[in-house]
Amino acid sequence: MPTLMRWLCSVVLVLSVNACQAPPAGPPKVHALTNLSSQQQITLPTGEKALIVEEYFIVENPPRQQQEFLRLIQQYNQQTVSTAKIKQQLSLLRFFYRASEQLPVNYQEKNQGYFDKERIENHADDLLMIVKYQQDAIEPRYEFAMNKPAFKELFGSSK
């Protein structure tokens, strides 16, 4: 009987350890949060109208190497941003966050009352990168969010 109990305990232990393991991560993938994108029209000192556009993205399974992550975002931007799009705007800001339990790839903002608001700004700790396109700039500016916990957790404290 004690042997049977030990065997049962071993089986239960193995099953519980296997159940707690995370599923395979898979390749990195960028998800656009199109419902959060915004446009603001401003008037320049010259009287000309200009657009400032903000776009938000969740990166699922981001690479753990900073240069690989940068390449992923650069490739994604090359596929999704045209020079015509940039010329239409004064500024295009793209915010890239890591996917997490609190910030899933299908994230939706909620406004259920004055004190019960769920906003992307509340997830600043998950911000990994901001990409800034300016109408008059030749190249976009890639800025890692080095002071954010997600960056430090993924890439280390300073690289």
LINRANOR-V326867 format. One record per run of one state. SS is the DSSP state (@ for helix, = for strand, . for the rest). FROM is the first residue (numbers start at 1). LEN is the number of residues. Records with the same first field share a line. If there is no record, write none. Layout:
SS: FROM-LEN ; FROM-LEN
This chain:
.: 1-1 ; 21-8 ; 33-1 ; 37-1 ; 44-5 ; 61-5 ; 81-2 ; 88-3 ; 99-11 ; 112-5 ; 119-1 ; 135-6 ; 145-4 ; 156-4
@: 2-19 ; 34-3 ; 66-15 ; 83-5 ; 120-7 ; 149-7
=: 29-4 ; 38-6 ; 49-12 ; 91-8 ; 110-2 ; 117-2 ; 127-8 ; 141-4
